[in-house]
């Protein structure tokens, strides 16, 4: 899915980044198009290469492509809470003879989402399509800043409530030092590219 305002912007949503709230707000802009075609594999989170053919005859080529990202530590815990009953996770639990820990889940996540399934970015897998990345932690401010820059958009687009992952505690509660080390190694590109700081242990946050 994408939200497209011809001549102005293309929004590509991501999981665990406030994407549903941003889509709901952008749909209200006059002239905005909701691009979805599940028969062609265009679901809620699709890369620009799948979306573009559906709207390219309406584009001017001047559109700003943007997306939303989040602190990778937080986004990964959201994935863990929502996927802890996933088949591959249950299969890994049986093989281990115990319930998967968060670090076990991270290992499975990386195995399942390695290239080419999500290109070369496993977490925000089509962020490379976008020239602007709005951060979950400052979403309303970043969105308003962008809207003021773009033609044919209101100066401010009010976001509704951002959906929180049900039953998810603060992301730090899921991390051990081993999990931090794994994430810092596997997702260092995402941490650096989107301006987040590396965290090494929960003690460092006290």
Steps between C-alpha positions, in 0.01 A plus 500: 500500500600861449344842533575715195431867439604555137752779465567500873581175682496123522474342845618140549401366846698266722408269785561619857553863396158668536421426136128441553457841664694674224298326228172594667604866519635524145185343352312813607704730275300604196621317190692232691485151350498176695695247298425137576452195280535175693468291186830653390660454839445859607413455865544739790880498479625488145811642333480782249585270211164324550301816563638720222345318199153563643540879513787595268264648241387753765845593630699807401837365610537776758342309787693458825500136609496467876452234762503452876765328709548430871770425749609152380514369858137602551383379158655158554327452834172589329569230243580254779179561694283475189675193358579287803240242388619498139558153352876540461530622859298201630716270287817651647356464851437130443853453368643677803273319743393831656323824418693735273670789673510842337851426370379168355228695322753748361702216353191353334395845374836549331491154348150552358558854375845474354561620142348483249163475680528849641777624273798609709314659790319251720313731733387801296519308178402771254640801683757529223215600265435813706695826508338610828462289816266613776590363841234335717624680809440846345234403249259794524778757490682332212179462299406866545849609400473296182148620416614863520767425241279325245257658250124453522499374859359659814762652726416249771345153488369392838580141590250294692607253769799290405425131550716349769586131482261330747659351812841641412716626785770763452755366254785502752328229705554247218872554461792315649859599427513213248191634322650850485820359353305307237287799397800733491677263264209399278321836480786747522412649160146582611616645832750730329298590189198624693694690764452275800766437764642159580396354834725239661314401817207604714750628756608763248147647509490554876 
